[in-house]
């Protein structure tokens, strides 16, 4: 393969090895980031569940909108600022 025919978008083995070394040299992710990443799928499922239920049940929607923290707590999700913001945005856009 000539240098001209080599696809510049596909890295060669040496660059893969270099990327591996660079990643290995990084410090571990902060524990808060790790926890947030672990909790994110459950939080998204809970938000979807709350929104689905709110569409089907007007009384639940009013209760959930008046107290988002409680709606999340009922789903077993800690009402962190990021989760509350996501839920508020989804309610407003829906």
N, C-alpha and C positions, 0 to 999 in steps of 0.2 A: 504494500500500500504506500503510495507516495504521500508526501506532506500535503499536496494539493487536494488529494482525494479523501483525506481524513476529515470526517465530520467534526467540526470544532465544537459542536454541542455535546458530543459524547466523550466524556473524559476517559483518558487511558488509565491503565491499572495503577500507574505511579501516582496520578492525581487522586485516585480513590484511597490509596494508602496514605497520602498526605492529609486528606480530609479526615481519615480515621485518627491519625496522630493528633491533629488539631482538636478534634472533638474530645479525645481522651484527655487532653491537657486542660480542658475547661473544668472549672470548679463545679461541684454538684449544684443542682437547682435548689433554690431556697425551699424549705419545707412548706411554706405557705403556697408556693406555686404548685408543688407536688400535690398537696391536699386539694387545692382548687381544681386541678386537672382530674383528680380522682372523683371529685364530687360533681363535676360538670354534667356527665350523662344523666345522673339521677335528677339533678335540678332541671335539666331540659325536659325530661319526661314529666316531672311534676308540673312544670309550667304548661306543657301541652295538655295535661289532664285538667288543670284548672281552667284553661281557656275553652277546652271542649265542653266541660261541664257548664261553664258560664254561658256559652252559646245556647245550650239546651235548657237551662234553668234560670229564668230571669231573677228569681229571688236569690239564688246562689250568687249570681253575677253582682247584684247590689251588695250583698254581704261581703263578697270577696273584694270588690272595689273599695268598700268602706274600711276594710282591714286586711290589706294584702299580707301583712306579717302573719296573721292568724291563718289565712288560707294556705300559706306555705307551710306553717308549722303543722297544720292538719295533715299535710302530705309528707311530713317528716323531713322537711328541708329547712335548713337554717336560713332565716331571712337576711342574708348579707346585703350590703348596699348594691353590689353588682347584680344579684339575683332579683332584688326588688326593682331595680331600674329596668332590667330585661322584661319582667312581668308587666310593669307599667307601660313600657313602650309597646308591648304586644297587645295590651288591652286598648291602648289608644289607636293603634293601627288596624285593629280588627273591628 
